[in-house]
């Protein structure tokens, strides 16, 4: 029996699943868009997440979704030829929103079993989005409390804060890609923990 037919054992979401799926598609799209700020950053990190999701689908007996995930990851890797530092072509909103939408859409196709693994695989995007939210909330709260807004980071999202802190663009992309790879490996582990 396919693991996705018994997805409720891993994530008993019930009738709220489609609301969560819609939220995930929008959230993933915006999170990848926020991450797209340096040469090769979004393409490299999203490719790791998509390969991990593809491997999960393949092991769950869904080769059509696995091949889609790996093909989109391959397209993102191919784009790195012109998008790596120094980039001659930029991704922009069109590419980043589509890549995030693909990741969120795959979660929706996978059912409740994919919610937590996709969230883990998207660790870099989650941190980037949370850094933007915290920056806004902290600035508004300190402005309300003291009359003068204070920034939590030098600039949000996090990769711009690191850039202004003296990190080179290549170093940031390298570290974020490594973190994305680690999150993807962890997501596969989380998936198999839910499958057993």
N, C-alpha and C positions, 0 to 999 in steps of 0.2 A: 504494500500500500504506500502511495506517495505521501511524503511527510506533510505536504501542503493540504492534504485532505483532513489531517488531524491537527490543523494549525492552532485550534483553540486550546490544546494542551500546553502550548508554549506562551501564547498571548491571548487570554480569554477577553477579547475586546467586545465581541458580539455586534449589536446593531450600530455601535458607534464607530465601527471600522472605517466606513466610507467618509465620515467627517474627518477622521484622523488621516486617511489617505489624501483627501483634498488639502488638508493643512500641510502634510508632508511635501506634496508636490510644490506648493507655493513656497514653503520654507526652504526646501532644497534649492529651488531656483534662485531665490534671493540670497541664500548663503553662498552659493558658488559665485554669484554675481559680486557679492561683497569681497570674496577672496581674489577675484580677478583684478589685481592692482599692480602686479609686477610681471615682468617678462617670464612666461612659462609657469607661473605659480598655479593658476586654476587648472590648466591642462594637465600638469604633472600630478597634482593631488587627486583630481577627479578620476584620472585613469586608474590609479591604484584602487580606489573605491569601486569602480565599475568592474574591474577584473575580479575582485573579491566577491562581489555580488554574482557575477557570472559563474564563478566556481561553486557558489552555494546553490544556484539554480541547477547546475549540471549534476551535482550530487543528489539533488532532490528529484531528478527525473524530468526536468523542464528544459530540454535542449534548445527550444526555440527562444526562450527568454535568456538563456545563457549565451547563445550566439549573438543575440542583440546587444547584450551588455558588453561582451568582448569586442564586438565590432565598433561600438561607440567609443570604447576605451582605445581601440586601435586608431580610430580617427583622431582622438585627442592626442595620442602619441605622435601620429603623423604630423599634426599641426605644430608640434614642438620644433620641427625642422625650421619653420619660419618664425616661430614665436619665442624661441629661446633667446637669451641675452646675447647681443643686442637684437631685439625683435625688429623684423622688417614688416610683419603683419601683426596687428593687434586683434584680440578676440572680440572685445566689445560686449555689449549687452546681448546681442543676438546669439552669440556662441555660449556665453556663460549661463544665460537663462535656459537655453536648450539643454545643456549638459546637466544642469541641476534638475530640470524637469524630467530628463531621462532617468536619473537616479531615483527621484521620487516616484515616478511612474512604475519603475521596476518594483519598488516596495509595494505599491498598490496591487500590482499583478501577483505578487507573491503571497499576499494575505498576511494574517496576523503573525505568522512565523518569521516574517522578514522585518518587522518593525524595529526590534532591538538591534539585530545585526546591522541593518542599514544605518541606524543612528550611531552605532559604534564606528562603522566604516567612515562615516561623515564627521569624525572627530575634529579635523582641522576646520571644516566649515562651521561646525557648532561653536568652536572657540572664537573664530573670527566674528561671527554674528553676535555672540555674547559680549565681545569686547566693544562693539558698536552700541549695544543696548546699555551696558554699564556706563560707558562714556556719557551718553545722553542723560541717563537717570541720575548719575552722580553730579553732573553739571547743573541740572535743574534743581536737585535737592539742595546743593550748596548755595545756589542762587536764592532759593526760597528761604533758607535758614539765615544766610549772612548778607544777602543783597548782591553778592559778587559770586558768579559761577566759577568753580574750580574744575579743571580738567583732571581726570583720573589718568589718562594717557596723554602723551605729547600730541598724538593724532590717532584717530581710529580709522579703520580697523587695526588690529595688532601688528600686521606686517609694516604699516606705515610708522607706527610707534618705534619698532625695532630699527627701521631705516633712519629715523631721526635720532636714534640713540647711537648711531655709528656703525650699525651692521651694514655690510655690503649687500647689494641686491642678490648676487649669486649665493651668498651665504644663507640669506633668508629663504630663498627658494629651495636650496639644498636641505636645510633643516626641516622646512615644512613638508617637503616631499618625503623625507625620512619618517617624519611623524605620521604622514598619511599612509605610508607603507605599513608602519607598526599598527596603526588603527585598523587597517584592512586585515592584517593577520589576526589581530584580536577579534575582529568581527566574525571571521571564519570559525574561530574557537568558540565564540558565544553561540553561533549557529549550531555547531555540533553538540554543544552542551544541551541545547533545547531539543535537539533531535533524538537524544538518547533517553 
